[in-house]
């Protein structure tokens, strides 16, 4: 699990993008933490929400 900076204003916006690729910004300068298959934890720029995002083959499958 990693923390990513995701480019969505609300969790609802993120959920509306299930079936699409995740729009994110890598936050670790030493290595890429994004996973093509797996689960990541993300937050928006303001940190007004956090989300657990399940990704399969670079596609958002589930948001909780």
N, C-alpha and C positions, 0 to 999 in steps of 0.2 A: 504494500500500500504506500502510496505517495501523496503528497499534496501538490496539486497543480493549480495554477491561476487560470480559471476558465472564463471565457468571454461571453457571459450571459448575464443579463441584468437581474433576473429572478430565477428561482428554481423551476417555476412554471415554464419559463422560456426554455430552460434546459430540457425539461420533460417533453416539450413540444418538438424537440429535435431528436427524439428516439428514432433510430433508423438512419441517422446521418452520422458523419464523422464528427468527432469532438473538436470544437473550436477552443484551443487552449494556448497558453504560453508556458514554455518550459521555465522552471524557476531555479533549477540546479545548474550552476555554471561548470561543474566538473563532469557530469554525465547526464544523459537523457534518462529521465525516470518514467516517461510515458510507456505504457504497455499496450501492444497491439491486441493482446488477449489477456484479460484479467480484470482486476478491480483497482480503481484509483479513488482517492479522496480529493475533491476539488472545492475551491471557494471562489467567489467573485472578487473583483478588485477591492471593493469596500468591506469585504468579509461579512456581509450581511446575511449570507447563508453558506452552508457547507453541504456537500452532497457526496454520497457514495455512488460511484458510477461503474457499472459493469460494461466492459467492452469486449466484443468478439469480432475478429478480423477488421479492426479499426472502425467498427460501427457501434454506436451506443445501443445497448440492449436493454438496460434497466437503470433507473435513477431512484435512489431512496435517500 
